[in-house]
Amino acid sequence: MKNLKTILKAAFALCIAAPLFSSCGNDEDTITYQNITSEYTINDEMVANQKKASKKDVAVLLVAFGSTWNNAFNAFDATKAAYEAAFPEADVYFSFSSDICINRASAGENTDDEGNIVKRDYYEPRYLLHAIGAAKYSKIYVQSLQVIPGEEFSAVVASVKKFMNNGYVTSAHLDDQYLAELSENKAIYLGLPLLNDPNTDVPAVANQLDTLYSTEASQGVVAFMGHGNPDTYDTFKANVRYQQLESALQAINPNYYVGTVDMENNFKEDVLSRMQSNGYTSGKIYLHALMSIAGDHAHNDMAGAGEDYWDASDEESGDNSWYEYFNHKQYEAVVPTSNNHPLGLLELEGIRNIWISHTRNAEPLEDAYHSMYPEE
């Protein structure tokens, strides 16, 4: 895509990422993780065994922020299966970029719909990239499952950059010559986030969303809740994608709106203000998550119902859910669900296929490798 080089140049300058925004909790709640060396060993062995069994020479690494919700795990499983079908020549691996989500998923923080504790093991991109390099796949695709090219995407880029520079220190470094050849052969690819390109991705996503929700839009307002970055961490100025998406949707039907939980001037109260300015002062409002999966934000910030999600003394509080907020503003809020859960974007086949197309069309990273031994 035409934005790739500009974005990557900026991203490589931000390889030391600012603190990430977690939907899984605060850093002080982090559960002590296993020994780092053992994580490399576990992943190296797992990937080596997979490559030996499959005899494939292409690897696809999917990178999500993560979650602890069982319905999100199901969405991740379905996404991995979709990638395996789309890339039969490749071994497909899945990683979380959030340590907190990894720790809590492993500890079984949440349960399934029957009340059973669900424990799932996920690993950071650094461990799986090291393992993929140790197995010497001849072609590697790293696909960001982020929605916008923002703060979380910069962390994905940093992981790839560090991998290509042999920066993950273990008892044995990766084969430096292998990494050099990977770069020279232009065999390391980075798939960009869902809304990377305003000229192609934004209208494509808008059209897919309208295909799914046009009936709702004919009956009332349809509001999408994205994450967004606070202005101080608006990496690549990516927050503008939410405004661009709202404009693209409203060109189809003026009943569509796009807000966030973290973008300044685009909170639920700002969505309400735009609705009222356009004459929508009552009626139904359908709420959907504009996030890769339906996790804490979708279940609590958007769909949370009851007194725990409404503070009458501070109606504009960020702790008040969108569902309660719009109900208290004289609208009839509706949260469509599947199997009792809101849906994330990865569960919508048409949207997921846009991510898959980003992998198919990914450009090789240029000048990604620099020798560990510059004196040679």
C-alpha positions as CSV (number, residue, x, y, z in Angstrom):
1,M,0.0,0.0,0.0
2,K,1.2,3.5,-0.7
3,N,1.2,4.6,2.9
4,L,3.6,1.7,3.9
5,K,7.0,3.4,3.7
6,T,5.9,6.6,5.4
7,I,4.3,4.7,8.3
8,L,7.2,2.3,8.7
9,K,9.7,5.1,8.8
10,A,7.8,6.7,11.6
11,A,7.2,3.4,13.3
12,F,10.9,2.5,13.4
13,A,11.6,5.8,15.0
14,L,9.1,4.8,17.8
15,C,10.5,1.3,18.5
16,I,10.8,2.1,22.1
17,A,7.0,2.2,22.6
18,A,5.2,4.4,25.1
19,P,3.1,2.5,27.7
20,L,0.4,0.5,26.0
21,F,-3.3,0.8,26.7
22,S,-4.7,-2.4,28.2
23,S,-8.2,-3.6,28.1
24,C,-7.2,-6.4,30.5
25,G,-6.3,-4.4,33.6
26,N,-3.7,-2.3,35.3
27,D,0.0,-3.1,35.3
28,E,0.0,-3.4,39.1
29,D,-2.3,-6.4,38.8
30,T,0.0,-8.3,36.5
31,I,0.5,-11.9,37.5
32,T,4.2,-13.0,37.7
33,Y,5.0,-14.6,34.4
34,Q,7.3,-17.6,33.7
35,N,11.0,-17.3,33.3
36,I,11.8,-15.6,30.0
37,T,14.4,-18.1,28.9
38,S,11.8,-20.9,29.3
39,E,9.4,-18.9,27.1
40,Y,11.9,-18.9,24.2
41,T,12.5,-22.6,24.7
42,I,8.8,-23.5,24.8
43,N,8.1,-21.5,21.6
44,D,11.3,-22.7,19.8
45,E,10.3,-26.3,20.4
46,M,6.6,-25.8,19.5
47,V,7.4,-24.1,16.2
48,A,10.2,-26.5,15.3
49,N,7.7,-29.4,15.8
50,Q,5.0,-27.7,13.8
51,K,7.4,-27.0,10.9
52,K,8.7,-30.6,11.0
53,A,5.2,-32.0,10.9
54,S,3.8,-29.7,8.2
55,K,7.0,-29.5,6.0
56,K,5.9,-26.0,5.1
57,D,8.4,-23.2,4.6
58,V,6.1,-20.1,5.0
59,A,5.0,-18.7,8.3
60,V,2.2,-16.3,9.1
61,L,2.3,-14.7,12.6
62,L,-1.0,-13.0,13.6
63,V,-0.6,-10.3,16.3
64,A,-3.6,-9.2,18.5
65,F,-3.5,-7.1,21.6
66,G,-5.3,-9.9,23.5
67,S,-8.2,-10.6,25.7
68,T,-9.3,-12.8,28.6
69,W,-12.9,-13.4,27.4
70,N,-13.8,-16.9,26.2
71,N,-15.9,-15.5,23.3
72,A,-12.8,-13.6,22.2
73,F,-10.7,-16.8,22.3
74,N,-13.3,-18.3,20.0
75,A,-12.9,-15.3,17.6
76,F,-9.2,-15.7,17.6
77,D,-9.5,-19.4,16.9
78,A,-11.9,-18.7,14.0
79,T,-9.4,-16.1,12.6
80,K,-6.5,-18.5,12.8
81,A,-8.6,-21.1,10.9
82,A,-9.6,-18.5,8.3
83,Y,-5.9,-17.7,7.7
84,E,-5.1,-21.4,7.5
85,A,-7.7,-21.8,4.8
86,A,-6.5,-18.6,3.0
87,F,-2.8,-19.6,3.2
88,P,-2.7,-23.4,2.9
89,E,1.1,-23.1,2.1
90,A,1.8,-21.6,5.5
91,D,2.0,-22.5,9.1
92,V,-0.1,-19.9,11.0
93,Y,0.7,-18.8,14.5
94,F,-1.2,-16.5,16.9
95,S,0.3,-14.1,19.5
96,F,-0.8,-11.5,22.1
97,S,1.1,-8.2,22.4
98,S,-0.2,-7.6,26.0
99,D,1.6,-9.3,28.8
100,I,-1.4,-8.6,31.1
101,C,-3.8,-10.4,28.8
102,I,-1.3,-13.3,28.4
103,N,-1.0,-13.6,32.2
104,R,-4.7,-13.5,32.9
105,A,-5.7,-15.8,30.0
106,S,-3.2,-18.3,31.3
107,A,-4.5,-17.9,34.9
108,G,-8.1,-18.5,33.8
109,E,-9.4,-15.1,34.8
110,N,-12.8,-15.6,33.0
111,T,-15.2,-18.4,32.5
112,D,-17.2,-19.7,29.5
113,D,-21.0,-19.3,29.3
114,E,-21.5,-22.4,31.4
115,G,-19.3,-21.1,34.2
116,N,-16.3,-23.3,33.5
117,I,-12.9,-21.7,34.1
118,V,-11.1,-21.3,30.7
119,K,-7.3,-21.2,30.7
120,R,-5.5,-20.4,27.4
121,D,-1.8,-20.1,26.7
122,Y,-0.7,-17.3,24.3
123,Y,2.7,-15.9,23.8
124,E,4.3,-12.6,22.9
125,P,5.4,-11.8,19.3
126,R,9.0,-11.8,20.3
127,Y,9.0,-15.4,21.4
128,L,7.2,-16.6,18.3
129,L,9.3,-14.5,16.0
130,H,12.4,-15.9,17.6
131,A,11.1,-19.5,17.2
132,I,10.1,-18.8,13.5
133,G,13.6,-17.5,12.9
134,A,15.2,-20.5,14.7
135,A,13.1,-22.8,12.4
136,K,14.4,-20.8,9.4
137,Y,11.2,-20.3,7.5
138,S,12.1,-18.9,4.1
139,K,9.2,-16.4,4.0
140,I,7.5,-14.7,7.0
141,Y,4.4,-12.6,7.2
142,V,3.6,-10.7,10.3
143,Q,-0.1,-9.5,10.3
144,S,-1.3,-6.8,12.7
145,L,-4.8,-7.4,13.9
146,Q,-5.2,-3.8,15.1
147,V,-8.0,-1.6,13.7
148,I,-6.0,1.6,13.3
149,P,-2.3,2.2,12.7
150,G,-1.8,3.6,16.2
151,E,0.1,2.9,19.4
152,E,-0.4,-0.8,19.4
153,F,0.7,-1.1,15.8
154,S,3.9,0.7,16.6
155,A,4.6,-2.1,19.1
156,V,4.1,-4.7,16.4
157,V,6.5,-2.9,14.1
158,A,9.1,-2.7,17.0
159,S,8.8,-6.5,17.5
160,V,9.6,-7.1,13.8
161,K,12.4,-4.6,13.7
162,K,14.0,-6.1,16.8
163,F,13.7,-9.6,15.4
164,M,15.3,-8.6,12.1
165,N,18.2,-7.1,14.1
166,N,18.7,-10.2,16.2
167,G,17.8,-8.2,19.2
168,Y,16.1,-11.0,21.3
169,V,18.9,-12.1,23.5
170,T,18.8,-15.8,24.4
171,S,21.4,-18.4,25.2
172,A,21.9,-18.7,21.4
173,H,21.3,-15.8,19.0
174,L,19.5,-16.5,15.8
175,D,21.6,-17.2,12.7
176,D,22.7,-13.8,11.6
177,Q,23.3,-14.9,8.0
178,Y,19.7,-16.3,7.8
179,L,18.3,-12.9,8.9
180,A,20.5,-11.1,6.3
181,E,19.3,-13.4,3.6
182,L,15.7,-13.0,4.7
183,S,16.1,-9.3,4.2
184,E,18.1,-9.5,1.0
185,N,15.5,-11.9,-0.5
186,K,12.7,-9.5,0.6
187,A,11.0,-12.4,2.4
188,I,9.8,-10.6,5.6
189,Y,6.4,-8.9,5.2
190,L,4.3,-6.7,7.4
191,G,0.5,-6.8,7.0
192,L,-1.1,-3.4,8.0
193,P,-4.0,-2.7,10.3
194,L,-7.7,-2.8,9.2
195,L,-8.1,1.0,8.6
196,N,-4.6,1.7,7.4
197,D,-5.4,3.4,4.1
198,P,-8.0,6.2,4.2
199,N,-8.6,5.9,0.4
200,T,-9.2,2.1,0.2
201,D,-9.6,0.6,3.6
202,V,-12.0,3.1,5.1
203,P,-14.6,2.9,2.3
204,A,-14.2,-0.9,2.1
205,V,-14.9,-1.2,5.9
206,A,-17.8,1.3,5.6
207,N,-19.4,-0.8,2.8
208,Q,-19.1,-4.0,4.7
209,L,-20.6,-2.5,7.9
210,D,-23.5,-1.1,5.9
211,T,-24.1,-4.5,4.3
212,L,-24.4,-5.9,7.8
213,Y,-26.3,-3.1,9.5
214,S,-28.4,-1.3,6.9
215,T,-31.6,-2.7,8.3
216,E,-30.8,-1.3,11.7
217,A,-29.8,2.0,10.2
218,S,-33.3,2.2,8.6
219,Q,-34.9,1.8,12.0
220,G,-32.7,4.2,14.1
221,V,-29.1,5.3,14.8
222,V,-26.3,2.8,14.5
223,A,-23.3,3.8,16.7
224,F,-19.9,2.0,16.6
225,M,-17.6,2.2,19.6
226,G,-13.9,2.1,18.8
227,H,-10.9,2.3,21.2
228,G,-8.9,5.3,20.0
229,N,-5.7,6.7,21.6
230,P,-5.6,9.6,24.0
231,D,-4.2,12.7,22.1
232,T,-0.8,12.4,23.9
233,Y,-0.4,8.9,22.4
234,D,-2.1,9.4,19.0
235,T,0.7,7.6,17.1
236,F,0.7,8.4,13.4
237,K,-2.3,10.6,14.1
238,A,-4.3,7.5,13.5
239,N,-7.4,8.7,15.4
240,V,-8.5,10.5,12.3
241,R,-9.5,7.1,10.9
242,Y,-12.6,7.1,13.2
243,Q,-13.7,10.4,11.8
244,Q,-13.0,9.3,8.2
245,L,-15.0,6.1,8.8
246,E,-18.0,8.1,10.2
247,S,-17.9,10.3,7.1
248,A,-17.8,7.3,4.8
249,L,-20.7,5.7,6.6
250,Q,-22.8,8.8,6.7
251,A,-22.3,9.2,2.9
252,I,-24.2,5.9,2.7
253,N,-26.7,6.6,5.5
254,P,-26.6,9.6,7.9
255,N,-27.8,7.4,10.8
256,Y,-24.3,5.9,11.3
257,Y,-22.0,7.3,14.0
258,V,-18.5,6.4,15.2
259,G,-17.2,7.2,18.7
260,T,-14.4,5.9,21.0
261,V,-13.6,5.2,24.6
262,D,-10.2,7.1,24.5
263,M,-10.1,9.6,21.7
264,E,-10.5,13.2,22.9
265,N,-13.6,14.9,21.5
266,N,-15.1,11.6,20.3
267,F,-16.5,10.1,23.5
268,K,-20.2,9.0,23.8
269,E,-21.2,12.5,24.8
270,D,-19.7,13.8,21.6
271,V,-21.5,11.2,19.6
272,L,-24.7,12.4,21.3
273,S,-24.0,16.0,20.5
274,R,-23.5,15.2,16.8
275,M,-26.7,13.1,16.8
276,Q,-28.8,15.9,18.3
277,S,-27.3,18.4,15.9
278,N,-28.5,16.3,13.1
279,G,-32.0,16.1,14.6
280,Y,-31.8,12.6,16.2
281,T,-33.2,13.4,19.7
282,S,-34.9,10.1,20.5
283,G,-35.6,6.6,19.1
284,K,-33.5,3.4,18.8
285,I,-29.8,3.4,18.9
286,Y,-28.0,0.2,18.0
287,L,-24.6,-0.2,19.6
288,H,-21.7,-2.2,18.0
289,A,-18.0,-2.7,18.9
290,L,-15.6,-1.3,16.4
291,M,-12.8,-3.4,17.9
292,S,-11.2,-6.7,16.7
293,I,-12.9,-8.6,19.5
294,A,-15.6,-8.1,22.0
295,G,-13.8,-8.0,25.3
296,D,-13.9,-5.8,28.4
297,H,-14.7,-2.6,26.5
298,A,-17.5,-4.1,24.5
299,H,-19.1,-6.0,27.4
300,N,-18.6,-3.2,30.0
301,D,-18.0,0.2,28.5
302,M,-20.5,-0.3,25.7
303,A,-23.0,-3.0,26.8
304,G,-22.9,-2.8,30.6
305,A,-26.4,-2.7,32.0
306,G,-27.6,-1.9,35.5
307,E,-26.8,0.4,38.4
308,D,-23.1,-0.6,38.3
309,Y,-22.8,1.1,35.0
310,W,-24.7,4.3,35.7
311,D,-23.7,7.2,38.1
312,A,-26.6,9.7,38.1
313,S,-24.4,12.3,39.9
314,D,-22.0,12.4,36.9
315,E,-23.8,11.6,33.7
316,E,-20.8,12.3,31.6
317,S,-18.6,9.9,33.6
318,G,-16.3,7.6,31.6
319,D,-17.5,4.8,33.9
320,N,-21.0,5.1,32.6
321,S,-21.7,2.6,29.8
322,W,-22.9,3.6,26.4
323,Y,-26.0,1.4,26.9
324,E,-27.0,3.2,30.2
325,Y,-25.9,6.6,28.9
326,F,-28.2,6.6,25.8
327,N,-31.1,5.0,27.7
328,H,-30.9,7.9,30.2
329,K,-30.8,10.4,27.3
330,Q,-34.2,9.3,26.1
331,Y,-33.1,6.8,23.5
332,E,-33.8,3.1,23.4
333,A,-30.4,1.5,23.4
334,V,-30.1,-2.0,21.8
335,V,-26.9,-4.2,21.9
336,P,-27.3,-6.9,19.2
337,T,-25.6,-10.2,20.4
338,S,-24.7,-13.6,19.1
339,N,-24.6,-16.4,21.7
340,N,-25.2,-13.7,24.3
341,H,-22.2,-11.6,23.4
342,P,-21.6,-8.6,21.3
343,L,-19.6,-9.3,18.1
344,G,-16.1,-8.0,17.4
345,L,-14.8,-7.2,13.9
346,L,-12.8,-10.4,13.5
347,E,-16.1,-12.3,13.8
348,L,-17.5,-10.5,10.7
349,E,-16.3,-12.5,7.7
350,G,-16.4,-9.5,5.3
351,I,-14.3,-7.4,7.7
352,R,-12.0,-10.2,8.5
353,N,-11.3,-10.7,4.7
354,I,-10.0,-7.2,4.6
355,W,-7.3,-8.1,7.1
356,I,-6.6,-11.2,5.0
357,S,-6.3,-9.1,1.9
358,H,-3.7,-6.9,3.7
359,T,-1.6,-10.0,4.3
360,R,-1.9,-11.1,0.6
361,N,-0.9,-7.6,-0.5
362,A,1.8,-7.0,2.1
363,E,5.0,-5.5,0.8
364,P,8.4,-6.8,1.9
365,L,10.2,-4.8,4.5
366,E,13.2,-3.0,3.0
367,D,16.4,-2.3,4.9
368,A,15.0,-4.2,7.9
369,Y,18.2,-6.0,8.8
370,H,21.5,-4.6,10.2
371,S,24.2,-7.0,11.2
372,M,24.9,-7.7,14.8
373,Y,28.6,-7.5,13.8
374,P,29.0,-4.2,12.0
375,E,32.8,-4.5,12.3
376,E,32.9,-7.4,10.0
